[in-house]
Amino acid sequence: MIHVIAFYLFAVLTIASGAVTILARNPVHSVLWLILAFFNAAGLMVLTGAEFIAMLLVIVYVGAVAVLFLFVVMMLDIDFASLRAGFVRYFPFGALVAIVLLAEIVLGIGAYRAGALELGSPDGTAATPAGASNIEAVGGLLYSRYLFLFEAAGIVLLVAMIGAIVLTHRQRTDTRGQNIRKQNMRRPGDATVNVKPEVGKGVQL
Amino acid sequence: MTSFFLSLGMTYEWAWFVATVCGILLIALPLMVSVAMIIYADRKIWAAMALRRGPNVVGPFGLLQSFADGLKVFLQETIIPSAANKGIFLIAPVVTFTVALMAWAVIPFNSGAVLADVNIGLLYVLAISSLGVYGTIMAGWASNSKYPFFSAMRASAQMISYEVSIGFILICVVLWSGTFNMNGIVLAQKGHVLGIVNGFVANPLLFPMWVMFLISSLAETQRAPFDLTEAESELVAGYQTEYSSMAFAAYWLGEYANVLLMCALNATLFWGGWLPPLDIPVLYLVPGFVWFLLKVLFFFFVFSWIKATVPRYRYDQLMRLGWKVFLPVSLLFVVIVSGYLMAIGHFA
């Protein structure tokens, strides 16, 4: 009973907020609705028992990706008139994307009606060992059977990260940074002198 | 608690539902009262360190000061700036307040006294704490004002930066305890060092991790010396500038609930949670709840102490500390801790 209520709550909210993400006029509102959609999708994952994936969804997408999204969108100075100006020009491309997405949805529903998908190893045995928690099961598979793919994904990400750093890094010579180590090494004795000048005489600096 | 409601003749689902709601109220209501008292304690400690008296007029020793402030704020007019984005402006404090309460679901107050004893407790805390930034960003953007906007941008950059190193620090803890379950982490600390000290903090490999976690939790809750988001000398009051009345109070309460949460995490992850400090049978006569509370209050005192004594960081110094010091060091410690644990056959 509670399961069913929770499922319909999360599912309806996911779809509704996904729809509003597209329909919202203001891009910041769009991102916020998108975040709500992510969050409800995580709720659906918890209901299916994939709590590890659900938490990763929240940490990675809601906690990091969407924040950066929001960060960028917030700083955009958006002129709505010029946005609509290109509508006719971009319409064919947009229509193409829409058709592809529609075809994928139809294909997905067709595949769903063909029967449940057998997840697991090629020989048909269940992948998840009985009694293991979510994290243990995922970790056990990632670091044994799919070790090569996992490491390859890691290398791809590493290359992407280094690429991004190289592309955006620029050496700036006109700034004078703070050398914290040098500052910390400095002692009061090096920087100050205690003098007791006679009356009427100045201080030699 | 579910079994109690089952005995009243409810079906299992309803018993579970009512028990959970009762559990939420049992945590949230005392938390609200303790937030009010902790604000008073914060002001008193702060005043004592500045050789002032602090609040001492309302009630005996000024104990009712927070409630008087609450009443004052409650009776004020809610002002919404005409240029503000009204919906988001009103939702933002609700988000902050809700998120501050949500993470308490997995904090163990005593052996078994936890609302949701889930396997992924620590990941849940990470997930919820990463949501906390939205209240600030939404407030900053929706206020349609310069200072709140600056504050929102600072907040998002700051929290993302420090969450990365917090993640690595927590990985060290998880490696040692072998579980993400908060109660499991507490139990893993029983007699951790020399069979007598309860707590990862006494472990020489994890002690630096705890120091970094304490500093990162200051940054995560935007407390001094990292309170750049509401730096009153630069940004008026940061993201709260345009807020008044109960919306302002919601931020205030949410902020202190977050501070208490970080104190509770420090206590749970590194100082043995509800276990007594030493693994001696006599100390177990004191209920675990009392030990937990004492540890949380101790950390809150440390937080206030730091607030009263340390000057505010500059923004570039904050970023340098997060990315150039904490991130490499915590990454190094993940390698060292996992290497050490492999060497001694911890996982065998």
Interface residues (C-beta under 8 A of the other chain):
Chain A: M1 I2 N26 V28 H29 L32 I35 E51 F52 M55 L56 V58 I59 V62 G63 A64 V67 L68 L70 F71 M74 M75 S133 N134 I135 Q178 I180
Chain B: E13 W16 F17 N85 I88 V118 N119 I120 L123 Y124 L126 A127 I128 S130 L131 V133 Y134 I137 M138 W141 F149 A152 M153 S156 I160 E163 F180 D316 Q317 R320
